[in-house]
Amino acid sequence: MTKDMQAVVINHYGDESTLEMATLPIPEITDSQVLVEVKATSINPIDWKLREGHLQQMFDWEFPIVLGWDVAGIIKEVGSKVTDWKIGDEVFARPDTTRNGTYAQFTAVDTSLLAHKPNNISFEEAAAVPLASETAYQALFTHGHLQPNETVLIQAGSGGVGTYAIQLAKAHGAHVITTTSQSHFELVTDLGADEIVDYRNEKITDKLKNIDLVIDTLGGANQEEAFSVLNPKTGRQISIVGESKNTQDIIKDTNLQFTGIWLQPNGDNLQEIANLMSEDKVKSIIDSVFPFSKDGIVKAHQLSATNHSTGKVIIKF
Ligand SMILES: NC(=O)c1ccc[n+]([C@@H]2O[C@H](COP(=O)([O-])OP(=O)(O)OC[C@H]3O[C@@H](n4cnc5c(N)ncnc54)[C@H](OP(=O)(O)O)[C@@H]3O)[C@@H](O)[C@H]2O)c1
């Protein structure tokens, strides 16, 4: 195998023009990793937030940085201690958050983060899954402790995280309410939403009460007002976008709970979701597919950064 690969990198922080094609060495794998030939990756808001330099304090990396933290592909090499995975396996993963991301022809993935790609979905549909769906899973279940008879409000049900969250909550037996705009009503209903709040024309505070769990994907005033629709005894809000300014003041002297979370990539969570996909209980919603090229990734970042894409934006190799 050749030792070099093509990757789309950034050499400084900035707008989309900072993205450029480069030749880099194929990553070397550790004993417990596999090398995956990337067939598809997907865009997540972290990609363009990091590109713009907003996450410098969290990830103090040297340049060049290869963005992208979703992969679907084929194992090409296995580490010396890897026993459960073999060359040729079709896999997907949310790899560790390193500066060697997945906008590249090859990427190294720890086996604890891998899952088998379901046979009934394409590499593009698989690449949509890991980061967004594992986040939805951990918000709903690991931290939100959603029970089958409970009611959950999922903010932005038509987004990357929201489309998986609706389906996972529904498959678990919960009553699902979501916020979106009218153009997405049919979609979120098809995914399993029982009730919809049209965020452009309605307020959740006028329509909802006694919600057990809110999944906050929006933050700010949306997070703060959502406390007033929670069940005062059991209500909890899990945010994937950080704590709003007044959140602690709002929940002080109440029984309401708030937790801000950051995804911990987890192959077991992903395998559980993969099994639901094999049973056609969860599917990927794909807004657009762009080719692996500088131009393709620039267009994909621009679309994701509108905050109005539907489901996921994919890069196909
Ligand atoms: N903590 C973590 O580990 C973690 C992990 C993943 C994501 N995140 C963060 O979570 C956020 C959501 O990520 P994502 O990938 O789901 O985003 P996304 O796919 O870009 O979300 C786009 C969707 O949001 C909807 N939307 C926009 N404004 C809305 C509003 N005010 N009310 C209801 N829906 C609204 C849009 O619907 P319309 O077109 O109908 O407006 C669109 O379909 C991002 O900030 C991301 O960085 C955090």
The ligand as an SDF file (V2000), in Angstrom:
LIG
                    3D

 48 52  0  0  0  0  0  0  0  0999 V2000
  -22.3700   18.2310   23.2640 N   0  0  0  0  0  0  0  0  0  0  0  0
  -22.1170   17.4330   22.2480 C   0  0  0  0  0  0  0  0  0  0  0  0
  -21.3920   16.4550   22.4050 O   0  0  0  0  0  0  0  0  0  0  0  0
  -22.7430   17.7120   20.9090 C   0  0  0  0  0  0  0  0  0  0  0  0
  -22.8500   16.6900   19.9640 C   0  0  0  0  0  0  0  0  0  0  0  0
  -23.5150   16.9480   18.7530 C   0  0  0  0  0  0  0  0  0  0  0  0
  -24.0090   18.2240   18.4860 C   0  0  0  0  0  0  0  0  0  0  0  0
  -23.8340   19.2080   19.4120 N   0  0  0  0  0  0  0  0  0  0  0  0
  -24.3860   20.5610   19.1470 C   0  0  0  0  0  0  0  0  0  0  0  0
  -25.8060   20.4410   19.0830 O   0  0  0  0  0  0  0  0  0  0  0  0
  -26.3470   21.4140   18.1920 C   0  0  0  0  0  0  0  0  0  0  0  0
  -27.2920   20.7170   17.2180 C   0  0  0  0  0  0  0  0  0  0  0  0
  -26.5270   19.8700   16.3630 O   0  0  0  0  0  0  0  0  0  0  0  0
  -27.1840   19.2360   15.0590 P   0  0  0  0  0  0  0  0  0  0  0  0
  -26.1060   18.5050   14.3420 O   0  0  0  0  0  0  0  0  0  0  0  0
  -28.4420   18.5330   15.4100 O   0  0  0  0  0  0  0  0  0  0  0  0
  -27.5540   20.5950   14.2640 O   0  0  0  0  0  0  0  0  0  0  0  0
  -28.2080   20.7840   12.8200 P   0  0  0  0  0  0  0  0  0  0  0  0
  -28.3630   19.4710   12.1450 O   0  0  0  0  0  0  0  0  0  0  0  0
  -27.4130   21.8280   12.1160 O   0  0  0  0  0  0  0  0  0  0  0  0
  -29.6620   21.3930   13.1450 O   0  0  0  0  0  0  0  0  0  0  0  0
  -30.3800   21.9110   12.0800 C   0  0  0  0  0  0  0  0  0  0  0  0
  -31.8700   21.8640   12.3640 C   0  0  0  0  0  0  0  0  0  0  0  0
  -32.1970   22.7290   13.4540 O   0  0  0  0  0  0  0  0  0  0  0  0
  -33.5200   23.2110   13.2450 C   0  0  0  0  0  0  0  0  0  0  0  0
  -33.6690   24.4800   13.9680 N   0  0  0  0  0  0  0  0  0  0  0  0
  -32.9420   25.6100   13.8070 C   0  0  0  0  0  0  0  0  0  0  0  0
  -33.3520   26.5460   14.6970 N   0  0  0  0  0  0  0  0  0  0  0  0
  -34.3810   25.9810   15.4170 C   0  0  0  0  0  0  0  0  0  0  0  0
  -35.2120   26.4260   16.4950 C   0  0  0  0  0  0  0  0  0  0  0  0
  -35.0800   27.6660   17.0070 N   0  0  0  0  0  0  0  0  0  0  0  0
  -36.1280   25.5800   17.0040 N   0  0  0  0  0  0  0  0  0  0  0  0
  -36.2650   24.3110   16.5100 C   0  0  0  0  0  0  0  0  0  0  0  0
  -35.5060   23.8380   15.4820 N   0  0  0  0  0  0  0  0  0  0  0  0
  -34.5710   24.6580   14.9610 C   0  0  0  0  0  0  0  0  0  0  0  0
  -33.6260   23.3880   11.7590 C   0  0  0  0  0  0  0  0  0  0  0  0
  -34.9730   23.2320   11.3740 O   0  0  0  0  0  0  0  0  0  0  0  0
  -35.6730   24.3240   10.4150 P   0  0  0  0  0  0  0  0  0  0  0  0
  -34.9080   24.2850    9.1370 O   0  0  0  0  0  0  0  0  0  0  0  0
  -37.0850   23.8100   10.3180 O   0  0  0  0  0  0  0  0  0  0  0  0
  -35.5370   25.6520   11.0820 O   0  0  0  0  0  0  0  0  0  0  0  0
  -32.6950   22.2920   11.1890 C   0  0  0  0  0  0  0  0  0  0  0  0
  -33.4080   21.1820   10.6650 O   0  0  0  0  0  0  0  0  0  0  0  0
  -25.1340   22.1070   17.5410 C   0  0  0  0  0  0  0  0  0  0  0  0
  -24.9090   23.3280   18.2060 O   0  0  0  0  0  0  0  0  0  0  0  0
  -23.9830   21.1560   17.8040 C   0  0  0  0  0  0  0  0  0  0  0  0
  -22.7210   21.7940   17.8610 O   0  0  0  0  0  0  0  0  0  0  0  0
  -23.2270   18.9780   20.6070 C   0  0  0  0  0  0  0  0  0  0  0  0
  1  2  1  0
  2  3  2  0
  2  4  1  0
  4  5  1  0
  4 48  2  0
  5  6  2  0
  6  7  1  0
  7  8  2  0
  8  9  1  0
  8 48  1  0
  9 10  1  0
  9 46  1  0
 10 11  1  0
 11 12  1  0
 11 44  1  0
 12 13  1  0
 13 14  1  0
 14 15  2  0
 14 16  1  0
 14 17  1  0
 17 18  1  0
 18 19  2  0
 18 20  1  0
 18 21  1  0
 21 22  1  0
 22 23  1  0
 23 24  1  0
 23 42  1  0
 24 25  1  0
 25 26  1  0
 25 36  1  0
 26 27  1  0
 26 35  1  0
 27 28  2  0
 28 29  1  0
 29 30  1  0
 29 35  2  0
 30 31  1  0
 30 32  2  0
 32 33  1  0
 33 34  2  0
 34 35  1  0
 36 37  1  0
 36 42  1  0
 37 38  1  0
 38 39  2  0
 38 40  1  0
 38 41  1  0
 42 43  1  0
 44 45  1  0
 44 46  1  0
 46 47  1  0
M  CHG  2   8   1  16  -1
M  END
$$$$
